[in-house]
């Protein structure tokens, strides 16, 4: 983080503790998002054509927490179980 970023933070919140800023921003979103693990972003890959265009790696806003990284409700991973064959 650059000095200018810190100055911007102080202009926005005043001269308060970092823990108070976190508390203010987080609000009721106290549970870490299980999909993006709190980053608010998802990594995506758009595969290129071999020998022509390279793979493109990019990030998108997480669609579970809407980019906050944290959720108000505690979410659990839903797993789908299906029969794929017999042995
Ligand atoms: Zn998320």
PDB file of the backbone (N, CA, C, O) and the ligand in Angstrom, with CONECT records:
HET     ZN  A 101       1
ATOM      1  N   UNK A   1       0.840  -1.199   0.000  1.00  0.00           N
ATOM      2  CA  UNK A   1       0.000   0.000   0.000  1.00  0.00           C
ATOM      3  C   UNK A   1       0.877   1.252   0.000  1.00  0.00           C
ATOM      4  O   UNK A   1       1.849   1.349   0.749  1.00  0.00           O
ATOM      5  N   UNK A   2       0.510   2.209  -0.859  1.00  0.00           N
ATOM      6  CA  UNK A   2       1.294   3.440  -0.968  1.00  0.00           C
ATOM      7  C   UNK A   2       0.840   4.459   0.075  1.00  0.00           C
ATOM      8  O   UNK A   2      -0.253   4.373   0.636  1.00  0.00           O
ATOM      9  N   UNK A   3       1.724   5.422   0.308  1.00  0.00           N
ATOM     10  CA  UNK A   3       1.412   6.482   1.281  1.00  0.00           C
ATOM     11  C   UNK A   3       0.115   7.193   0.898  1.00  0.00           C
ATOM     12  O   UNK A   3      -0.712   7.512   1.753  1.00  0.00           O
ATOM     13  N   UNK A   4      -0.046   7.437  -0.420  1.00  0.00           N
ATOM     14  CA  UNK A   4      -1.256   8.141  -0.872  1.00  0.00           C
ATOM     15  C   UNK A   4      -2.523   7.345  -0.538  1.00  0.00           C
ATOM     16  O   UNK A   4      -3.560   7.924  -0.213  1.00  0.00           O
ATOM     17  N   UNK A   5      -2.428   6.016  -0.620  1.00  0.00           N
ATOM     18  CA  UNK A   5      -3.580   5.168  -0.277  1.00  0.00           C
ATOM     19  C   UNK A   5      -3.932   5.319   1.201  1.00  0.00           C
ATOM     20  O   UNK A   5      -5.104   5.388   1.572  1.00  0.00           O
ATOM     21  N   UNK A   6      -2.898   5.368   2.033  1.00  0.00           N
ATOM     22  CA  UNK A   6      -3.107   5.531   3.474  1.00  0.00           C
ATOM     23  C   UNK A   6      -3.734   6.893   3.781  1.00  0.00           C
ATOM     24  O   UNK A   6      -4.610   7.016   4.638  1.00  0.00           O
ATOM     25  N   UNK A   7      -3.257   7.922   3.051  1.00  0.00           N
ATOM     26  CA  UNK A   7      -3.824   9.265   3.246  1.00  0.00           C
ATOM     27  C   UNK A   7      -5.288   9.298   2.823  1.00  0.00           C
ATOM     28  O   UNK A   7      -6.115   9.943   3.468  1.00  0.00           O
ATOM     29  N   UNK A   8      -5.603   8.598   1.733  1.00  0.00           N
ATOM     30  CA  UNK A   8      -6.997   8.518   1.274  1.00  0.00           C
ATOM     31  C   UNK A   8      -7.867   7.830   2.320  1.00  0.00           C
ATOM     32  O   UNK A   8      -8.997   8.243   2.584  1.00  0.00           O
ATOM     33  N   UNK A   9      -7.316   6.772   2.906  1.00  0.00           N
ATOM     34  CA  UNK A   9      -8.044   6.061   3.963  1.00  0.00           C
ATOM     35  C   UNK A   9      -8.338   6.991   5.130  1.00  0.00           C
ATOM     36  O   UNK A   9      -9.441   6.989   5.676  1.00  0.00           O
ATOM     37  N   UNK A  10      -7.328   7.798   5.513  1.00  0.00           N
ATOM     38  CA  UNK A  10      -7.514   8.682   6.652  1.00  0.00           C
ATOM     39  C   UNK A  10      -8.532   9.775   6.318  1.00  0.00           C
ATOM     40  O   UNK A  10      -9.309  10.184   7.180  1.00  0.00           O
ATOM     41  N   UNK A  11      -8.529  10.252   5.058  1.00  0.00           N
ATOM     42  CA  UNK A  11      -9.525  11.248   4.658  1.00  0.00           C
ATOM     43  C   UNK A  11     -10.928  10.668   4.713  1.00  0.00           C
ATOM     44  O   UNK A  11     -11.882  11.355   5.078  1.00  0.00           O
ATOM     45  N   UNK A  12     -11.048   9.390   4.347  1.00  0.00           N
ATOM     46  CA  UNK A  12     -12.371   8.758   4.305  1.00  0.00           C
ATOM     47  C   UNK A  12     -12.894   8.447   5.707  1.00  0.00           C
ATOM     48  O   UNK A  12     -14.062   8.687   6.013  1.00  0.00           O
ATOM     49  N   UNK A  13     -12.015   7.910   6.549  1.00  0.00           N
ATOM     50  CA  UNK A  13     -12.486   7.406   7.849  1.00  0.00           C
ATOM     51  C   UNK A  13     -12.086   8.274   9.040  1.00  0.00           C
ATOM     52  O   UNK A  13     -12.623   8.127  10.138  1.00  0.00           O
ATOM     53  N   UNK A  14     -11.138   9.177   8.808  1.00  0.00           N
ATOM     54  CA  UNK A  14     -10.605   9.927   9.940  1.00  0.00           C
ATOM     55  C   UNK A  14      -9.459   9.138  10.557  1.00  0.00           C
ATOM     56  O   UNK A  14      -9.118   8.058  10.075  1.00  0.00           O
ATOM     57  N   UNK A  15      -8.873   9.661  11.600  1.00  0.00           N
ATOM     58  CA  UNK A  15      -7.699   9.036  12.208  1.00  0.00           C
ATOM     59  C   UNK A  15      -8.121   7.970  13.211  1.00  0.00           C
ATOM     60  O   UNK A  15      -8.008   8.150  14.423  1.00  0.00           O
ATOM     61  N   UNK A  16      -8.616   6.845  12.668  1.00  0.00           N
ATOM     62  CA  UNK A  16      -9.073   5.764  13.555  1.00  0.00           C
ATOM     63  C   UNK A  16      -8.234   4.517  13.349  1.00  0.00           C
ATOM     64  O   UNK A  16      -7.414   4.442  12.434  1.00  0.00           O
ATOM     65  N   UNK A  17      -8.454   3.548  14.210  1.00  0.00           N
ATOM     66  CA  UNK A  17      -7.696   2.296  14.129  1.00  0.00           C
ATOM     67  C   UNK A  17      -8.116   1.468  12.911  1.00  0.00           C
ATOM     68  O   UNK A  17      -9.262   1.532  12.466  1.00  0.00           O
ATOM     69  N   UNK A  18      -7.178   0.698  12.388  1.00  0.00           N
ATOM     70  CA  UNK A  18      -7.455  -0.167  11.238  1.00  0.00           C
ATOM     71  C   UNK A  18      -8.560  -1.175  11.584  1.00  0.00           C
ATOM     72  O   UNK A  18      -9.417  -1.489  10.758  1.00  0.00           O
ATOM     73  N   UNK A  19      -8.517  -1.671  12.821  1.00  0.00           N
ATOM     74  CA  UNK A  19      -9.540  -2.638  13.238  1.00  0.00           C
ATOM     75  C   UNK A  19     -10.941  -2.011  13.194  1.00  0.00           C
ATOM     76  O   UNK A  19     -11.923  -2.706  12.933  1.00  0.00           O
ATOM     77  N   UNK A  20     -11.033  -0.704  13.448  1.00  0.00           N
ATOM     78  CA  UNK A  20     -12.335  -0.021  13.381  1.00  0.00           C
ATOM     79  C   UNK A  20     -12.801   0.142  11.938  1.00  0.00           C
ATOM     80  O   UNK A  20     -13.996   0.065  11.651  1.00  0.00           O
ATOM     81  N   UNK A  21     -11.837   0.371  11.022  1.00  0.00           N
ATOM     82  CA  UNK A  21     -12.179   0.459   9.594  1.00  0.00           C
ATOM     83  C   UNK A  21     -12.732  -0.887   9.122  1.00  0.00           C
ATOM     84  O   UNK A  21     -13.748  -0.951   8.430  1.00  0.00           O
ATOM     85  N   UNK A  22     -12.044  -1.952   9.510  1.00  0.00           N
ATOM     86  CA  UNK A  22     -12.483  -3.294   9.118  1.00  0.00           C
ATOM     87  C   UNK A  22     -13.896  -3.545   9.633  1.00  0.00           C
ATOM     88  O   UNK A  22     -14.766  -4.017   8.901  1.00  0.00           O
ATOM     89  N   UNK A  23     -14.102  -3.225  10.890  1.00  0.00           N
ATOM     90  CA  UNK A  23     -15.412  -3.446  11.509  1.00  0.00           C
ATOM     91  C   UNK A  23     -16.501  -2.673  10.758  1.00  0.00           C
ATOM     92  O   UNK A  23     -17.594  -3.190  10.524  1.00  0.00           O
ATOM     93  N   UNK A  24     -16.184  -1.422  10.384  1.00  0.00           N
ATOM     94  CA  UNK A  24     -17.149  -0.584   9.679  1.00  0.00           C
ATOM     95  C   UNK A  24     -17.475  -1.127   8.299  1.00  0.00           C
ATOM     96  O   UNK A  24     -18.637  -1.173   7.893  1.00  0.00           O
ATOM     97  N   UNK A  25     -16.426  -1.541   7.575  1.00  0.00           N
ATOM     98  CA  UNK A  25     -16.627  -2.058   6.222  1.00  0.00           C
ATOM     99  C   UNK A  25     -17.304  -3.421   6.230  1.00  0.00           C
ATOM    100  O   UNK A  25     -18.133  -3.721   5.372  1.00  0.00           O
ATOM    101  N   UNK A  26     -16.944  -4.232   7.200  1.00  0.00           N
ATOM    102  CA  UNK A  26     -17.441  -5.605   7.248  1.00  0.00           C
ATOM    103  C   UNK A  26     -18.899  -5.650   7.701  1.00  0.00           C
ATOM    104  O   UNK A  26     -19.676  -6.470   7.213  1.00  0.00           O
ATOM    105  N   UNK A  27     -19.267  -4.780   8.623  1.00  0.00           N
ATOM    106  CA  UNK A  27     -20.640  -4.731   9.114  1.00  0.00           C
ATOM    107  C   UNK A  27     -21.126  -6.086   9.576  1.00  0.00           C
ATOM    108  O   UNK A  27     -20.530  -6.711  10.453  1.00  0.00           O
ATOM    109  N   UNK A  28     -22.227  -6.536   8.969  1.00  0.00           N
ATOM    110  CA  UNK A  28     -22.778  -7.835   9.376  1.00  0.00           C
ATOM    111  C   UNK A  28     -22.212  -8.991   8.543  1.00  0.00           C
ATOM    112  O   UNK A  28     -22.577 -10.149   8.748  1.00  0.00           O
ATOM    113  N   UNK A  29     -21.331  -8.672   7.615  1.00  0.00           N
ATOM    114  CA  UNK A  29     -20.724  -9.719   6.793  1.00  0.00           C
ATOM    115  C   UNK A  29     -19.571 -10.340   7.574  1.00  0.00           C
ATOM    116  O   UNK A  29     -18.414  -9.951   7.413  1.00  0.00           O
ATOM    117  N   UNK A  30     -19.894 -11.286   8.401  1.00  0.00           N
ATOM    118  CA  UNK A  30     -18.879 -11.838   9.306  1.00  0.00           C
ATOM    119  C   UNK A  30     -18.363 -13.209   8.886  1.00  0.00           C
ATOM    120  O   UNK A  30     -17.397 -13.717   9.455  1.00  0.00           O
ATOM    121  N   UNK A  31     -19.016 -13.811   7.881  1.00  0.00           N
ATOM    122  CA  UNK A  31     -18.591 -15.158   7.475  1.00  0.00           C
ATOM    123  C   UNK A  31     -17.775 -15.104   6.190  1.00  0.00           C
ATOM    124  O   UNK A  31     -18.184 -14.488   5.205  1.00  0.00           O
ATOM    125  N   UNK A  32     -16.634 -15.747   6.212  1.00  0.00           N
ATOM    126  CA  UNK A  32     -15.789 -15.787   5.021  1.00  0.00           C
ATOM    127  C   UNK A  32     -16.497 -16.563   3.912  1.00  0.00           C
ATOM    128  O   UNK A  32     -17.024 -17.651   4.143  1.00  0.00           O
ATOM    129  N   UNK A  33     -16.503 -16.002   2.723  1.00  0.00           N
ATOM    130  CA  UNK A  33     -17.163 -16.651   1.583  1.00  0.00           C
ATOM    131  C   UNK A  33     -16.458 -17.970   1.258  1.00  0.00           C
ATOM    132  O   UNK A  33     -15.242 -17.985   1.068  1.00  0.00           O
ATOM    133  N   UNK A  34     -17.210 -19.080   1.191  1.00  0.00           N
ATOM    134  CA  UNK A  34     -16.559 -20.374   0.922  1.00  0.00           C
ATOM    135  C   UNK A  34     -16.074 -20.529  -0.517  1.00  0.00           C
ATOM    136  O   UNK A  34     -15.231 -21.380  -0.802  1.00  0.00           O
ATOM    137  N   UNK A  35     -16.603 -19.712  -1.419  1.00  0.00           N
ATOM    138  CA  UNK A  35     -16.210 -19.850  -2.820  1.00  0.00           C
ATOM    139  C   UNK A  35     -14.893 -19.146  -3.125  1.00  0.00           C
ATOM    140  O   UNK A  35     -14.003 -19.738  -3.736  1.00  0.00           O
ATOM    141  N   UNK A  36     -14.760 -17.905  -2.712  1.00  0.00           N
ATOM    142  CA  UNK A  36     -13.550 -17.138  -3.046  1.00  0.00           C
ATOM    143  C   UNK A  36     -12.588 -17.039  -1.863  1.00  0.00           C
ATOM    144  O   UNK A  36     -11.526 -16.429  -1.988  1.00  0.00           O
ATOM    145  N   UNK A  37     -12.934 -17.619  -0.736  1.00  0.00           N
ATOM    146  CA  UNK A  37     -12.102 -17.628   0.483  1.00  0.00           C
ATOM    147  C   UNK A  37     -11.761 -16.206   0.961  1.00  0.00           C
ATOM    148  O   UNK A  37     -10.660 -15.947   1.446  1.00  0.00           O
ATOM    149  N   UNK A  38     -12.726 -15.300   0.812  1.00  0.00           N
ATOM    150  CA  UNK A  38     -12.543 -13.958   1.354  1.00  0.00           C
ATOM    151  C   UNK A  38     -11.904 -12.950   0.412  1.00  0.00           C
ATOM    152  O   UNK A  38     -11.756 -11.780   0.765  1.00  0.00           O
ATOM    153  N   UNK A  39     -11.520 -13.394  -0.790  1.00  0.00           N
ATOM    154  CA  UNK A  39     -10.859 -12.462  -1.704  1.00  0.00           C
ATOM    155  C   UNK A  39     -11.866 -11.623  -2.491  1.00  0.00           C
ATOM    156  O   UNK A  39     -11.537 -10.529  -2.950  1.00  0.00           O
ATOM    157  N   UNK A  40     -13.079 -12.127  -2.648  1.00  0.00           N
ATOM    158  CA  UNK A  40     -14.093 -11.413  -3.433  1.00  0.00           C
ATOM    159  C   UNK A  40     -13.918 -11.576  -4.933  1.00  0.00           C
ATOM    160  O   UNK A  40     -14.659 -10.994  -5.725  1.00  0.00           O
ATOM    161  N   UNK A  41     -12.926 -12.378  -5.316  1.00  0.00           N
ATOM    162  CA  UNK A  41     -12.647 -12.557  -6.736  1.00  0.00           C
ATOM    163  C   UNK A  41     -12.549 -14.034  -7.101  1.00  0.00           C
ATOM    164  O   UNK A  41     -12.231 -14.890  -6.276  1.00  0.00           O
ATOM    165  N   UNK A  42     -12.831 -14.287  -8.352  1.00  0.00           N
ATOM    166  CA  UNK A  42     -12.677 -15.636  -8.878  1.00  0.00           C
ATOM    167  C   UNK A  42     -11.691 -15.588 -10.034  1.00  0.00           C
ATOM    168  O   UNK A  42     -11.722 -14.662 -10.845  1.00  0.00           O
ATOM    169  N   UNK A  43     -10.826 -16.570 -10.108  1.00  0.00           N
ATOM    170  CA  UNK A  43      -9.901 -16.653 -11.242  1.00  0.00           C
ATOM    171  C   UNK A  43     -10.566 -17.385 -12.388  1.00  0.00           C
ATOM    172  O   UNK A  43     -11.119 -18.470 -12.208  1.00  0.00           O
ATOM    173  N   UNK A  44     -10.510 -16.791 -13.561  1.00  0.00           N
ATOM    174  CA  UNK A  44     -11.087 -17.433 -14.742  1.00  0.00           C
ATOM    175  C   UNK A  44      -9.998 -17.602 -15.796  1.00  0.00           C
ATOM    176  O   UNK A  44      -9.045 -16.825 -15.852  1.00  0.00           O
ATOM    177  N   UNK A  45     -10.151 -18.602 -16.609  1.00  0.00           N
ATOM    178  CA  UNK A  45      -9.210 -18.817 -17.710  1.00  0.00           C
ATOM    179  C   UNK A  45     -10.007 -18.952 -19.004  1.00  0.00           C
ATOM    180  O   UNK A  45     -10.947 -19.741 -19.098  1.00  0.00           O
ATOM    181  N   UNK A  46      -9.608 -18.168 -19.987  1.00  0.00           N
ATOM    182  CA  UNK A  46     -10.202 -18.308 -21.302  1.00  0.00           C
ATOM    183  C   UNK A  46      -9.124 -18.961 -22.160  1.00  0.00           C
ATOM    184  O   UNK A  46      -8.095 -18.346 -22.442  1.00  0.00           O
ATOM    185  N   UNK A  47      -9.354 -20.197 -22.572  1.00  0.00           N
ATOM    186  CA  UNK A  47      -8.312 -20.927 -23.285  1.00  0.00           C
ATOM    187  C   UNK A  47      -8.186 -20.444 -24.722  1.00  0.00           C
ATOM    188  O   UNK A  47      -9.169 -20.337 -25.455  1.00  0.00           O
ATOM    189  N   UNK A  48      -6.951 -20.158 -25.098  1.00  0.00           N
ATOM    190  CA  UNK A  48      -6.674 -19.705 -26.457  1.00  0.00           C
ATOM    191  C   UNK A  48      -6.532 -20.889 -27.405  1.00  0.00           C
ATOM    192  O   UNK A  48      -6.698 -22.044 -27.011  1.00  0.00           O
ATOM    193  N   UNK A  49      -6.229 -20.587 -28.634  1.00  0.00           N
ATOM    194  CA  UNK A  49      -6.022 -21.643 -29.626  1.00  0.00           C
ATOM    195  C   UNK A  49      -4.528 -21.941 -29.650  1.00  0.00           C
ATOM    196  O   UNK A  49      -3.708 -21.046 -29.858  1.00  0.00           O
ATOM    197  N   UNK A  50      -4.190 -23.193 -29.438  1.00  0.00           N
ATOM    198  CA  UNK A  50      -2.785 -23.576 -29.320  1.00  0.00           C
ATOM    199  C   UNK A  50      -1.980 -23.109 -30.543  1.00  0.00           C
ATOM    200  O   UNK A  50      -2.321 -23.413 -31.685  1.00  0.00           O
ATOM    201  N   UNK A  51      -0.904 -22.365 -30.268  1.00  0.00           N
ATOM    202  CA  UNK A  51      -0.047 -21.867 -31.346  1.00  0.00           C
ATOM    203  C   UNK A  51      -0.500 -20.553 -31.939  1.00  0.00           C
ATOM    204  O   UNK A  51       0.234 -19.943 -32.716  1.00  0.00           O
ATOM    205  N   UNK A  52      -1.683 -20.106 -31.594  1.00  0.00           N
ATOM    206  CA  UNK A  52      -2.194 -18.846 -32.148  1.00  0.00           C
ATOM    207  C   UNK A  52      -2.407 -17.789 -31.072  1.00  0.00           C
ATOM    208  O   UNK A  52      -1.759 -16.742 -31.071  1.00  0.00           O
ATOM    209  N   UNK A  53      -3.321 -18.081 -30.164  1.00  0.00           N
ATOM    210  CA  UNK A  53      -3.592 -17.097 -29.111  1.00  0.00           C
ATOM    211  C   UNK A  53      -3.311 -17.715 -27.745  1.00  0.00           C
ATOM    212  O   UNK A  53      -3.638 -18.876 -27.498  1.00  0.00           O
ATOM    213  N   UNK A  54      -2.701 -16.927 -26.864  1.00  0.00           N
ATOM    214  CA  UNK A  54      -2.396 -17.465 -25.533  1.00  0.00           C
ATOM    215  C   UNK A  54      -3.654 -17.557 -24.657  1.00  0.00           C
ATOM    216  O   UNK A  54      -4.670 -16.917 -24.928  1.00  0.00           O
ATOM    217  N   UNK A  55      -3.553 -18.368 -23.606  1.00  0.00           N
ATOM    218  CA  UNK A  55      -4.647 -18.432 -22.636  1.00  0.00           C
ATOM    219  C   UNK A  55      -4.750 -17.080 -21.944  1.00  0.00           C
ATOM    220  O   UNK A  55      -3.743 -16.419 -21.691  1.00  0.00           O
ATOM    221  N   UNK A  56      -5.940 -16.694 -21.652  1.00  0.00           N
ATOM    222  CA  UNK A  56      -6.133 -15.414 -20.978  1.00  0.00           C
ATOM    223  C   UNK A  56      -6.601 -15.687 -19.541  1.00  0.00           C
ATOM    224  O   UNK A  56      -7.639 -16.313 -19.327  1.00  0.00           O
ATOM    225  N   UNK A  57      -5.827 -15.214 -18.569  1.00  0.00           N
ATOM    226  CA  UNK A  57      -6.196 -15.362 -17.161  1.00  0.00           C
ATOM    227  C   UNK A  57      -6.761 -14.040 -16.669  1.00  0.00           C
ATOM    228  O   UNK A  57      -6.141 -12.991 -16.844  1.00  0.00           O
ATOM    229  N   UNK A  58      -7.901 -14.089 -16.075  1.00  0.00           N
ATOM    230  CA  UNK A  58      -8.470 -12.844 -15.553  1.00  0.00           C
ATOM    231  C   UNK A  58      -9.302 -13.116 -14.304  1.00  0.00           C
ATOM    232  O   UNK A  58      -9.601 -14.263 -13.971  1.00  0.00           O
ATOM    233  N   UNK A  59      -9.662 -12.048 -13.634  1.00  0.00           N
ATOM    234  CA  UNK A  59     -10.418 -12.179 -12.389  1.00  0.00           C
ATOM    235  C   UNK A  59     -11.788 -11.551 -12.553  1.00  0.00           C
ATOM    236  O   UNK A  59     -11.936 -10.510 -13.193  1.00  0.00           O
ATOM    237  N   UNK A  60     -12.776 -12.186 -11.973  1.00  0.00           N
ATOM    238  CA  UNK A  60     -14.123 -11.607 -11.968  1.00  0.00           C
ATOM    239  C   UNK A  60     -14.624 -11.537 -10.526  1.00  0.00           C
ATOM    240  O   UNK A  60     -14.131 -12.233  -9.638  1.00  0.00           O
ATOM    241  N   UNK A  61     -15.605 -10.688 -10.329  1.00  0.00           N
ATOM    242  CA  UNK A  61     -16.210 -10.529  -9.014  1.00  0.00           C
ATOM    243  C   UNK A  61     -16.919 -11.834  -8.631  1.00  0.00           C
ATOM    244  O   UNK A  61     -17.647 -12.413  -9.438  1.00  0.00           O
ATOM    245  N   UNK A  62     -16.703 -12.278  -7.423  1.00  0.00           N
ATOM    246  CA  UNK A  62     -17.324 -13.514  -6.954  1.00  0.00           C
ATOM    247  C   UNK A  62     -18.842 -13.352  -6.944  1.00  0.00           C
ATOM    248  O   UNK A  62     -19.355 -12.356  -6.435  1.00  0.00           O
ATOM    249  N   UNK A  63     -19.559 -14.320  -7.499  1.00  0.00           N
ATOM    250  CA  UNK A  63     -21.014 -14.196  -7.604  1.00  0.00           C
ATOM    251  C   UNK A  63     -21.746 -14.703  -6.356  1.00  0.00           C
ATOM    252  O   UNK A  63     -22.971 -14.610  -6.276  1.00  0.00           O
ATOM    253  N   UNK A  64     -21.009 -15.232  -5.397  1.00  0.00           N
ATOM    254  CA  UNK A  64     -21.639 -15.688  -4.154  1.00  0.00           C
ATOM    255  C   UNK A  64     -21.698 -14.542  -3.139  1.00  0.00           C
ATOM    256  O   UNK A  64     -22.730 -14.319  -2.507  1.00  0.00           O
ATOM    257  N   UNK A  65     -20.598 -13.826  -2.990  1.00  0.00           N
ATOM    258  CA  UNK A  65     -20.540 -12.738  -1.996  1.00  0.00           C
ATOM    259  C   UNK A  65     -20.597 -11.365  -2.654  1.00  0.00           C
ATOM    260  O   UNK A  65     -20.490 -10.354  -1.959  1.00  0.00           O
ATOM    261  N   UNK A  66     -20.762 -11.301  -3.973  1.00  0.00           N
ATOM    262  CA  UNK A  66     -20.826 -10.054  -4.748  1.00  0.00           C
ATOM    263  C   UNK A  66     -19.570  -9.204  -4.585  1.00  0.00           C
ATOM    264  O   UNK A  66     -19.632  -7.975  -4.619  1.00  0.00           O
ATOM    265  N   UNK A  67     -18.443  -9.865  -4.411  1.00  0.00           N
ATOM    266  CA  UNK A  67     -17.168  -9.149  -4.353  1.00  0.00           C
ATOM    267  C   UNK A  67     -16.752  -8.687  -2.962  1.00  0.00           C
ATOM    268  O   UNK A  67     -15.665  -8.133  -2.794  1.00  0.00           O
ATOM    269  N   UNK A  68     -17.602  -8.908  -1.965  1.00  0.00           N
ATOM    270  CA  UNK A  68     -17.254  -8.481  -0.613  1.00  0.00           C
ATOM    271  C   UNK A  68     -16.249  -9.429   0.049  1.00  0.00           C
ATOM    272  O   UNK A  68     -15.451  -9.012   0.889  1.00  0.00           O
ATOM    273  N   UNK A  69     -16.296 -10.684  -0.331  1.00  0.00           N
ATOM    274  CA  UNK A  69     -15.406 -11.673   0.292  1.00  0.00           C
ATOM    275  C   UNK A  69     -15.990 -12.281   1.560  1.00  0.00           C
ATOM    276  O   UNK A  69     -15.543 -13.325   2.034  1.00  0.00           O
ATOM    277  N   UNK A  70     -16.990 -11.607   2.093  1.00  0.00           N
ATOM    278  CA  UNK A  70     -17.641 -12.090   3.317  1.00  0.00           C
ATOM    279  C   UNK A  70     -19.153 -12.025   3.149  1.00  0.00           C
ATOM    280  O   UNK A  70     -19.668 -11.210   2.384  1.00  0.00           O
ATOM    281  N   UNK A  71     -19.848 -12.876   3.861  1.00  0.00           N
ATOM    282  CA  UNK A  71     -21.303 -12.930   3.740  1.00  0.00           C
ATOM    283  C   UNK A  71     -21.966 -12.775   5.109  1.00  0.00           C
ATOM    284  O   UNK A  71     -21.356 -13.027   6.148  1.00  0.00           O
ATOM    285  N   UNK A  72     -23.235 -12.354   5.080  1.00  0.00           N
ATOM    286  CA  UNK A  72     -23.981 -12.200   6.342  1.00  0.00           C
ATOM    287  C   UNK A  72     -24.417 -13.542   6.895  1.00  0.00           C
ATOM    288  O   UNK A  72     -24.460 -13.752   8.107  1.00  0.00           O
ATOM    289  N   UNK A  73     -24.742 -14.455   5.974  1.00  0.00           N
ATOM    290  CA  UNK A  73     -25.147 -15.794   6.401  1.00  0.00           C
ATOM    291  C   UNK A  73     -23.975 -16.743   6.215  1.00  0.00           C
ATOM    292  O   UNK A  73     -23.162 -16.571   5.307  1.00  0.00           O
ATOM    293  N   UNK A  74     -23.896 -17.736   7.074  1.00  0.00           N
ATOM    294  CA  UNK A  74     -22.843 -18.733   6.933  1.00  0.00           C
ATOM    295  C   UNK A  74     -23.247 -19.699   5.814  1.00  0.00           C
ATOM    296  O   UNK A  74     -24.257 -20.395   5.920  1.00  0.00           O
ATOM    297  N   UNK A  75     -22.464 -19.732   4.762  1.00  0.00           N
ATOM    298  CA  UNK A  75     -22.791 -20.575   3.622  1.00  0.00           C
ATOM    299  C   UNK A  75     -21.942 -21.833   3.628  1.00  0.00           C
ATOM    300  O   UNK A  75     -20.770 -21.825   4.005  1.00  0.00           O
ATOM    301  N   UNK A  76     -22.575 -22.912   3.198  1.00  0.00           N
ATOM    302  CA  UNK A  76     -21.843 -24.174   3.098  1.00  0.00           C
ATOM    303  C   UNK A  76     -21.808 -24.614   1.646  1.00  0.00           C
ATOM    304  O   UNK A  76     -22.679 -24.258   0.851  1.00  0.00           O
ATOM    305  N   UNK A  77     -20.800 -25.385   1.315  1.00  0.00           N
ATOM    306  CA  UNK A  77     -20.670 -25.882  -0.049  1.00  0.00           C
ATOM    307  C   UNK A  77     -21.744 -26.920  -0.312  1.00  0.00           C
ATOM    308  O   UNK A  77     -21.931 -27.849   0.473  1.00  0.00           O
ATOM    309  N   UNK A  78     -22.453 -26.756  -1.428  1.00  0.00           N
ATOM    310  CA  UNK A  78     -23.453 -27.743  -1.824  1.00  0.00           C
ATOM    311  C   UNK A  78     -22.785 -28.721  -2.766  1.00  0.00           C
ATOM    312  O   UNK A  78     -22.092 -28.315  -3.699  1.00  0.00           O
ATOM    313  N   UNK A  79     -22.988 -30.010  -2.527  1.00  0.00           N
ATOM    314  CA  UNK A  79     -22.359 -31.019  -3.362  1.00  0.00           C
ATOM    315  C   UNK A  79     -23.434 -31.842  -4.052  1.00  0.00           C
ATOM    316  O   UNK A  79     -24.412 -32.259  -3.431  1.00  0.00           O
ATOM    317  N   UNK A  80     -23.237 -32.071  -5.347  1.00  0.00           N
ATOM    318  CA  UNK A  80     -24.193 -32.870  -6.100  1.00  0.00           C
ATOM    319  C   UNK A  80     -23.630 -34.283  -6.220  1.00  0.00           C
ATOM    320  O   UNK A  80     -22.485 -34.457  -6.637  1.00  0.00           O
ATOM    321  N   UNK A  81     -24.398 -35.263  -5.872  1.00  0.00           N
ATOM    322  CA  UNK A  81     -23.963 -36.647  -6.000  1.00  0.00           C
ATOM    323  C   UNK A  81     -24.828 -37.325  -7.047  1.00  0.00           C
ATOM    324  O   UNK A  81     -26.055 -37.302  -6.952  1.00  0.00           O
ATOM    325  N   UNK A  82     -24.198 -37.926  -8.041  1.00  0.00           N
ATOM    326  CA  UNK A  82     -24.997 -38.632  -9.043  1.00  0.00           C
ATOM    327  C   UNK A  82     -24.320 -39.941  -9.428  1.00  0.00           C
ATOM    328  O   UNK A  82     -23.104 -40.092  -9.318  1.00  0.00           O
ATOM    329  N   UNK A  83     -25.137 -40.876  -9.880  1.00  0.00           N
ATOM    330  CA  UNK A  83     -24.607 -42.171 -10.319  1.00  0.00           C
ATOM    331  C   UNK A  83     -23.966 -41.991 -11.686  1.00  0.00           C
ATOM    332  O   UNK A  83     -24.612 -41.535 -12.629  1.00  0.00           O
ATOM    333  N   UNK A  84     -22.667 -42.359 -11.790  1.00  0.00           N
ATOM    334  CA  UNK A  84     -21.997 -42.201 -13.078  1.00  0.00           C
ATOM    335  C   UNK A  84     -21.659 -43.568 -13.710  1.00  0.00           C
ATOM    336  O   UNK A  84     -21.134 -43.632 -14.822  1.00  0.00           O
ATOM    337  N   UNK A  85     -21.964 -44.645 -12.990  1.00  0.00           N
ATOM    338  CA  UNK A  85     -21.688 -45.957 -13.550  1.00  0.00           C
ATOM    339  C   UNK A  85     -21.687 -47.010 -12.462  1.00  0.00           C
ATOM    340  O   UNK A  85     -22.011 -46.711 -11.313  1.00  0.00           O
ATOM    341  N   UNK A  86     -21.338 -48.206 -12.796  1.00  0.00           N
ATOM    342  CA  UNK A  86     -21.321 -49.317 -11.836  1.00  0.00           C
ATOM    343  C   UNK A  86     -20.038 -50.093 -11.989  1.00  0.00           C
ATOM    344  O   UNK A  86     -19.484 -50.197 -13.083  1.00  0.00           O
ATOM    345  N   UNK A  87     -19.551 -50.657 -10.845  1.00  0.00           N
ATOM    346  CA  UNK A  87     -18.319 -51.467 -10.917  1.00  0.00           C
ATOM    347  C   UNK A  87     -18.452 -52.660 -10.002  1.00  0.00           C
ATOM    348  O   UNK A  87     -17.531 -53.473  -9.909  1.00  0.00           O
TER     349      UNK A  87
HETATM  350 ZN    ZN A 101     -17.012 -14.871  -2.607  1.00  0.00          ZN
END
